[in-house]
Structures are given as structure tokens and as C-alpha cells.
């Protein structure tokens, strides 16, 4: 009986041992820690994931990082560039199609490599293979893109760093800095095209059942210069759909679109509708917009009605002063400004006083 129990316990222990993975590994820190940096351009995310080696008083360029393409003595590559970091592939990911140094590359995840030139400059390589270890298995046939760039001499960076040192509305510079060298490359994004395609898709989904989304879409199209699309979308907000209704916002936007298209008479008809639906502040802004469009007489008409409809509130009188100023009627501009100052809160009177002095000298305040 005891023997059978011993045999049973032995088999249970054996089964437990077999269930434990023999290749299990402990999780310990890498000598060159991983890091990740992301920059958004428009609605496009650019993310670089990399290992961060340190200089540690070593000679980096031409020694630790050899120039050009080399047989590293391991893996399948006989002409490997540098892995642009440490350990597994340095990767770069684009959430939308972009341009690198003026050349197209599709959205996706890429292995990032660098071939440094001994005489200066470097070739930055974007490989469709993003999962290998370092550059040991690099294959030129898997290149998605190569670009040549100029390197820069910079202050000492002990631990390798990727960063985005500059950016604007449609582009950014990505750069690798290590030791005293920087390897930069420019990334450009067609923001308007990406956003407009996304908006068109969104308006066919749940987002299209909300009026404000059509207004926002029309605003974006207008600001990006696609006036026909802006007009289509604002018209959908105004009429023809279950959610449609006339508001100050969509009517004033339609007037600006029509004015930009050169349809001045139609635009001014829509302005008349918008005025009836706006509050004092909104009509004030509408009048200022008309002054900016060169529609000075229409602005004067709109801002006169704003004073009447809002019991001479100080912002309304201030707007009227601007309209009179735009038409060159400085006498009435001074009168309206004095009316504004008599009712304005103390914190605004300094600015209004300065503009009043300009009007007294016959200077336009717009």
C-alpha cells in the first residue's frame, strides 16, 4: 500500500515538472534600456522605439559603430548597416502615410537602420523587417525606403537619444543624437488630405448623426481651402436632414464661404439671416469679420442693429465704433467709443482709451 502511494506521488511530481516551460527566463533589466518617443503632426503619430547604449568613454564612430555596411560575424547579413540603437531592432511607426526627406512611405512599422559615411553624412534605411535582432539579419531586399542625410556635430550626448527637436503644423524633424553627432531626417505629413479623408469616413458613421459634426467638418474644409466641400457640409447642417436647423454658427459660416467664392450678394443675404439668430457677442464678431472682408457698409448696418437690439451694451458700441472707423466716419466713431467707455468694466478702459485717442487723431483702429 505504501509503495503504491509513493509511485503515485512520483508520477504527480513528474507531471508537474513537465508542465513547467524548460525555456522560461527571468526578467532582468537590459544593459541598454529601451525607450520610446512619439510626436504627433496633425493627427498622425510618429513613434520610435529603441535601445539606449551609453558611450562609456569608448570611441563610437568608425569603431563601436563601423562606417558603411559590414559583416558582423553573426546572422545572415553580410553587409549590415548599424542598428541605430542597441539590442533588438530600432523601429519607427507611422499611423498614416508620410514623406521622409521628400520621399513617400506608407503607414506602418519599420525597422530603422543607419549606414554612416566616413566622409560625413549618412543613409537612413527603413526596412519592412521590424522584428529581427539588431541588423544581423538585415536584407536590402526588404528596404521600404532609403534617404541620404547630412549629419551634424553637436554637444556630447552620453546615452543615445532619439528626439523631435523641431516641428510645425505639417512636418517634424526626427533626430538621433549620440556622442557628438546628430543624424536628422525630415518627416512631412499631408495633414489636410488625411484629415479630410477621415472626416468623410466619419460623417458616414455614427458621427454623421450629429449636427455639430457637420459644422465642424465645414469649418475645417473652409480653413483648408476646400470651399465647395465646405459649402456642401454646411448646407447639410442647415437643411435636408433630420438634425438640420439654421443657427448663427452655420449661417455665418455659409456667408463666409459664399463671400470667399465671390458670391457677395448671396453671402450678404445669409448675413441678414445670421444676425437674427446671434447674441451680442456673436454679432460683434460677425461685424468684425465683415470689416475684414472689406464689406464696411454691411458691417456698419449689422453693428448698428447690434447696438439697438442690445440696449446699447458697451461691446455693441465698441463694435459700432470700429465700423464707423472703417468707413472713415471718425466723428461718430468717437461718439460710439465714448458710449462704450461709459459702460465698460474698468479693466477694459485702458485699451479703449488708447483707441479713442487714435480715433480723435483720425486713425483707423481696425
C-alpha positions as CSV (number, residue, x, y, z in Angstrom):
1,X,0.0,0.0,0.0
2,X,2.8,2.4,0.9
3,X,4.6,1.5,-2.3
4,X,1.6,2.4,-4.4
5,X,1.3,5.8,-2.7
6,X,4.9,6.5,-3.4
7,X,4.6,5.6,-7.0
8,X,1.5,7.8,-7.3
9,X,3.3,10.8,-5.8
10,X,6.3,10.2,-8.1
11,X,4.0,10.5,-11.2
12,X,2.3,13.6,-9.9
13,X,5.7,15.3,-9.4
14,X,6.9,14.2,-12.8
15,X,3.8,15.7,-14.4
16,X,4.3,19.0,-12.6
17,X,7.9,19.2,-13.8
18,X,6.8,18.5,-17.4
19,X,4.2,21.4,-17.2
20,X,7.0,23.9,-16.4
21,X,8.5,25.5,-19.6
22,X,12.1,24.5,-19.7
23,X,13.0,27.7,-21.6
24,X,11.4,30.1,-19.1
25,X,13.7,33.1,-18.5
26,X,13.9,35.6,-15.7
27,X,13.0,39.2,-16.4
28,X,16.0,41.4,-15.7
29,X,16.9,44.9,-16.9
30,X,18.7,45.2,-20.2
31,X,22.1,47.0,-20.1
32,X,20.8,49.4,-22.7
33,X,17.3,50.3,-21.6
34,X,14.5,50.5,-24.1
35,X,12.9,53.9,-24.7
36,X,10.1,55.3,-26.9
37,X,9.4,58.7,-28.2
38,X,6.3,59.9,-30.1
39,X,5.5,63.1,-32.0
40,X,2.1,64.0,-33.4
41,X,1.8,66.0,-36.6
42,X,-1.8,66.9,-37.4
43,X,-3.5,63.6,-36.4
44,X,-0.5,61.4,-37.5
45,X,1.6,59.8,-34.7
46,X,5.3,59.0,-35.3
47,X,6.8,56.7,-32.8
48,X,10.4,55.5,-32.4
49,X,11.2,52.6,-30.1
50,X,14.9,51.9,-29.5
51,X,17.6,50.7,-27.1
52,X,19.8,53.3,-25.4
53,X,23.5,52.4,-25.2
54,X,26.0,54.8,-23.5
55,X,29.4,56.0,-24.7
56,X,31.3,54.9,-21.6
57,X,34.5,56.6,-22.8
58,X,34.5,54.4,-25.9
59,X,35.4,55.6,-29.5
60,X,32.0,55.4,-31.1
61,X,32.1,56.5,-34.8
62,X,34.2,54.3,-37.0
63,X,34.9,51.9,-34.1
64,X,32.0,50.9,-32.0
65,X,29.7,51.9,-34.9
66,X,31.6,51.0,-38.1
67,X,31.1,53.0,-41.2
68,X,29.0,51.7,-44.1
69,X,27.9,48.1,-44.4
70,X,29.7,45.3,-42.6
71,X,29.8,41.6,-42.0
72,X,29.1,41.4,-38.3
73,X,30.1,37.8,-38.0
74,X,26.6,36.6,-37.0
75,X,23.2,36.2,-38.6
76,X,22.6,36.1,-42.3
77,X,23.6,39.6,-43.4
78,X,27.0,40.0,-45.0
79,X,26.5,43.8,-45.5
80,X,24.7,45.1,-42.4
81,X,24.2,48.8,-41.6
82,X,24.1,50.0,-37.9
83,X,21.0,49.1,-35.9
84,X,20.6,52.7,-34.8
85,X,20.5,51.8,-31.2
86,X,21.1,48.6,-29.1
87,X,19.8,45.1,-29.0
88,X,16.7,44.3,-31.0
89,X,15.5,46.4,-34.0
90,X,15.1,50.0,-33.6
91,X,11.7,50.7,-35.0
92,X,9.7,53.6,-36.3
93,X,6.0,53.6,-36.9
94,X,3.7,56.0,-38.8
95,X,0.0,56.0,-38.3
96,X,-0.6,57.5,-41.8
97,X,1.4,57.7,-45.0
98,X,4.2,60.3,-44.8
99,X,7.2,61.7,-46.7
100,X,10.7,61.2,-45.5
101,X,13.1,63.8,-47.0
102,X,10.6,64.3,-49.7
103,X,10.1,60.5,-50.5
104,X,6.8,58.7,-49.9
105,X,6.5,55.9,-47.3
106,X,3.3,54.1,-46.4
107,X,1.8,53.9,-42.9
108,X,3.2,51.0,-40.8
109,X,6.0,49.8,-38.6
110,X,9.6,49.7,-40.0
111,X,13.0,48.6,-38.8
112,X,15.2,51.7,-38.6
113,X,18.9,51.4,-39.6
114,X,21.7,53.8,-40.4
115,X,24.8,53.5,-42.7
116,X,27.2,56.2,-41.6
117,X,29.5,57.6,-44.3
118,X,33.2,58.1,-43.3
119,X,33.4,61.4,-45.1
120,X,30.2,62.8,-43.4
121,X,26.5,62.2,-43.9
122,X,24.5,59.0,-43.5
123,X,22.0,56.8,-45.2
124,X,18.8,56.2,-43.2
125,X,17.1,53.0,-44.0
126,X,13.5,52.0,-43.4
127,X,13.1,48.2,-43.5
128,X,9.9,46.2,-43.8
129,X,11.5,43.8,-41.3
130,X,10.9,45.3,-37.9
131,X,11.2,42.2,-35.7
132,X,14.8,41.0,-36.1
133,X,17.6,41.3,-33.6
134,X,19.8,44.3,-34.5
135,X,21.0,44.4,-38.1
136,X,22.3,40.8,-38.1
137,X,19.5,39.7,-40.4
138,X,19.3,42.9,-42.5
139,X,18.3,42.2,-46.1
140,X,18.4,45.0,-48.6
141,X,15.5,43.4,-50.5
142,X,13.3,44.3,-47.5
143,X,14.0,48.0,-47.8
144,X,10.9,50.2,-48.0
145,X,12.9,53.4,-48.3
146,X,16.5,54.8,-48.2
147,X,17.3,58.5,-47.8
148,X,20.6,60.3,-47.6
149,X,21.0,63.0,-45.0
150,X,23.7,65.3,-43.6
151,X,25.0,64.7,-40.1
152,X,25.7,67.5,-37.6
153,X,28.2,67.9,-34.8
154,X,26.5,68.7,-31.5
155,X,27.3,68.7,-27.8
156,X,28.1,65.5,-26.1
157,X,25.2,63.1,-25.5
158,X,26.3,60.2,-23.3
159,X,23.3,57.9,-23.7
160,X,21.8,57.5,-27.2
161,X,18.7,59.7,-27.7
162,X,16.0,60.0,-30.4
163,X,14.1,63.2,-30.3
164,X,12.0,65.6,-32.4
165,X,13.9,68.8,-32.0
166,X,11.6,70.9,-34.2
167,X,8.1,70.6,-35.7
168,X,5.4,72.7,-37.3
169,X,1.8,72.1,-38.5
170,X,2.7,69.7,-41.3
171,X,6.2,68.4,-40.5
172,X,8.8,67.5,-37.9
173,X,12.5,66.7,-37.7
174,X,13.4,63.3,-36.1
175,X,17.0,63.1,-34.9
176,X,19.3,60.5,-33.4
177,X,21.9,62.1,-31.1
178,X,24.8,60.2,-29.6
179,X,28.4,61.1,-28.5
180,X,28.9,64.4,-30.5
181,X,26.9,63.5,-33.7
182,X,23.3,64.1,-34.7
183,X,21.6,62.3,-37.6
184,X,18.4,64.2,-38.5
185,X,15.7,63.4,-41.1
186,X,12.6,65.4,-42.1
187,X,9.1,63.9,-41.9
188,X,6.3,65.6,-43.8
189,X,2.6,64.9,-43.4
190,X,-0.2,65.8,-45.8
191,X,-2.4,66.8,-42.8
192,X,-5.3,68.3,-44.8
193,X,-5.6,65.3,-47.1
194,X,-5.5,62.8,-44.1
195,X,-8.0,64.8,-42.0
196,X,-10.4,65.4,-44.9
197,X,-10.4,61.7,-45.8
198,X,-11.0,60.8,-42.2
199,X,-13.8,63.3,-41.8
200,X,-15.6,62.0,-44.9
201,X,-15.5,58.5,-43.4
202,X,-16.6,59.8,-40.0
203,X,-19.6,61.5,-41.4
204,X,-20.8,58.2,-42.9
205,X,-20.7,56.6,-39.4
206,X,-22.3,57.5,-36.1
207,X,-20.7,60.9,-36.1
208,X,-22.8,61.9,-39.1
209,X,-26.0,61.8,-37.0
210,X,-24.8,64.9,-35.0
211,X,-25.3,68.4,-36.5
212,X,-22.3,69.9,-34.8
213,X,-20.0,67.4,-36.6
214,X,-21.2,68.8,-39.9
215,X,-20.5,72.3,-38.8
216,X,-17.0,71.3,-37.6
217,X,-16.3,69.5,-40.8
218,X,-17.4,72.5,-42.8
219,X,-15.2,74.8,-40.7
220,X,-12.2,72.6,-41.3
221,X,-12.8,72.4,-45.1
222,X,-13.2,76.1,-45.2
223,X,-10.0,76.8,-43.4
224,X,-8.1,74.3,-45.6
225,X,-9.4,76.0,-48.7
226,X,-11.8,73.3,-50.0
227,X,-14.7,75.8,-50.4
228,X,-17.0,73.5,-52.4
229,X,-16.8,70.7,-49.8
230,X,-17.3,73.2,-47.0
231,X,-20.5,74.5,-48.7
232,X,-21.8,71.0,-49.2
233,X,-21.3,70.2,-45.5
234,X,-22.7,73.4,-44.1
235,X,-25.8,73.1,-46.3
236,X,-26.3,69.6,-44.8
237,X,-26.2,71.2,-41.4
238,X,-28.7,73.9,-42.4
239,X,-31.4,71.9,-44.2
240,X,-32.3,68.5,-45.6
241,X,-31.5,66.2,-42.7
242,X,-33.4,65.2,-39.6
243,X,-30.9,67.1,-37.5
244,X,-30.7,70.2,-39.7
245,X,-31.6,73.6,-38.5
246,X,-30.5,77.2,-39.0
247,X,-28.1,78.5,-36.4
248,X,-26.0,81.6,-36.1
249,X,-22.9,79.3,-36.5
250,X,-23.8,77.6,-39.7
251,X,-25.4,80.6,-41.3
252,X,-22.4,82.9,-40.6
253,X,-20.0,80.2,-41.8
254,X,-22.1,79.8,-45.0
255,X,-21.9,83.6,-45.6
256,X,-18.1,83.5,-45.3
257,X,-17.8,80.6,-47.7
258,X,-20.0,82.4,-50.3
259,X,-18.0,85.6,-49.9
260,X,-14.8,83.6,-50.4
261,X,-16.3,82.2,-53.6
262,X,-17.1,85.7,-54.8
263,X,-20.8,85.3,-54.4
264,X,-21.2,88.5,-52.5
265,X,-24.9,89.2,-52.9
266,X,-25.8,85.7,-51.7
267,X,-23.4,86.0,-48.8
268,X,-25.0,89.2,-47.6
269,X,-28.4,87.6,-47.7
270,X,-27.2,84.9,-45.4
271,X,-25.6,87.5,-43.1
272,X,-29.1,89.0,-42.6
273,X,-30.4,85.6,-41.5
274,X,-27.4,85.0,-39.2
275,X,-27.9,88.4,-37.4
276,X,-31.4,87.4,-36.3
277,X,-30.0,84.3,-34.5
278,X,-26.9,85.7,-32.9
279,X,-26.3,87.1,-29.4
280,X,-24.5,90.4,-28.9
281,X,-21.0,88.9,-28.9
282,X,-21.7,86.7,-31.9
283,X,-23.0,89.6,-34.0
284,X,-20.0,91.7,-32.8
285,X,-17.7,89.0,-34.2
286,X,-19.7,88.8,-37.4
287,X,-19.4,92.6,-37.9
288,X,-15.7,92.5,-37.4
289,X,-15.5,89.7,-39.9
290,X,-17.3,91.8,-42.5
291,X,-14.9,94.6,-41.9
292,X,-12.0,92.2,-42.6
293,X,-13.7,91.1,-45.8
294,X,-14.0,94.7,-46.9
295,X,-17.8,94.8,-46.5
296,X,-17.6,98.0,-44.5
297,X,-21.1,99.3,-45.2
298,X,-22.7,96.0,-44.4
299,X,-20.6,95.8,-41.2
300,X,-21.9,99.3,-40.2
301,X,-25.5,98.1,-40.8
302,X,-25.1,95.0,-38.8
303,X,-23.3,96.7,-35.9
304,X,-25.9,99.5,-35.7
305,X,-28.6,96.9,-35.3
306,X,-26.5,95.2,-32.6
307,X,-26.5,98.4,-30.5
308,X,-30.2,98.7,-31.0
309,X,-31.0,95.1,-30.2
310,X,-28.8,95.0,-27.0
311,X,-29.8,98.3,-25.3
312,X,-26.5,99.9,-26.1
313,X,-24.3,97.4,-24.3
314,X,-20.7,98.5,-24.3
315,X,-19.3,95.7,-26.6
316,X,-22.0,96.6,-29.1
317,X,-21.0,100.3,-29.0
318,X,-17.3,99.3,-29.3
319,X,-18.1,97.2,-32.4
320,X,-20.0,100.2,-33.9
321,X,-17.0,102.4,-33.2
322,X,-14.9,100.0,-35.2
323,X,-17.4,100.0,-38.1
324,X,-17.5,103.9,-38.2
325,X,-13.7,103.9,-38.1
326,X,-13.6,101.5,-41.1
327,X,-15.8,103.8,-43.1
328,X,-13.8,106.9,-42.2
329,X,-16.5,108.5,-40.0
330,X,-14.3,109.3,-37.1
331,X,-16.8,111.8,-35.5
332,X,-19.4,109.0,-35.0
333,X,-16.6,106.6,-34.1
334,X,-15.5,108.8,-31.2
335,X,-19.1,109.2,-30.1
336,X,-19.6,105.4,-30.1
337,X,-16.3,104.8,-28.3
338,X,-17.3,107.3,-25.6
339,X,-20.6,105.4,-25.1
340,X,-18.6,102.1,-24.9
341,X,-16.2,103.6,-22.3
342,X,-19.1,104.9,-20.1
343,X,-20.4,101.3,-19.5
344,X,-17.3,99.2,-19.9
345,X,-15.7,97.4,-16.9
346,X,-12.6,99.2,-15.5
347,X,-10.2,96.5,-16.8
348,X,-11.1,97.3,-20.4
349,X,-10.9,101.1,-20.2
350,X,-7.2,101.4,-20.7
351,X,-7.4,99.7,-24.1
352,X,-10.5,101.6,-25.1
353,X,-8.9,104.9,-24.0
354,X,-5.9,104.2,-26.3
355,X,-8.1,103.5,-29.2
356,X,-10.2,106.6,-28.5
357,X,-7.1,108.8,-28.8
358,X,-6.3,107.2,-32.2
359,X,-9.9,108.0,-33.4
360,X,-9.5,111.6,-32.3
361,X,-6.4,111.8,-34.5
362,X,-8.3,110.3,-37.4
363,X,-6.5,107.0,-37.2
364,X,-8.3,103.7,-38.1
365,X,-8.5,101.3,-35.1
366,X,-9.1,98.2,-37.2
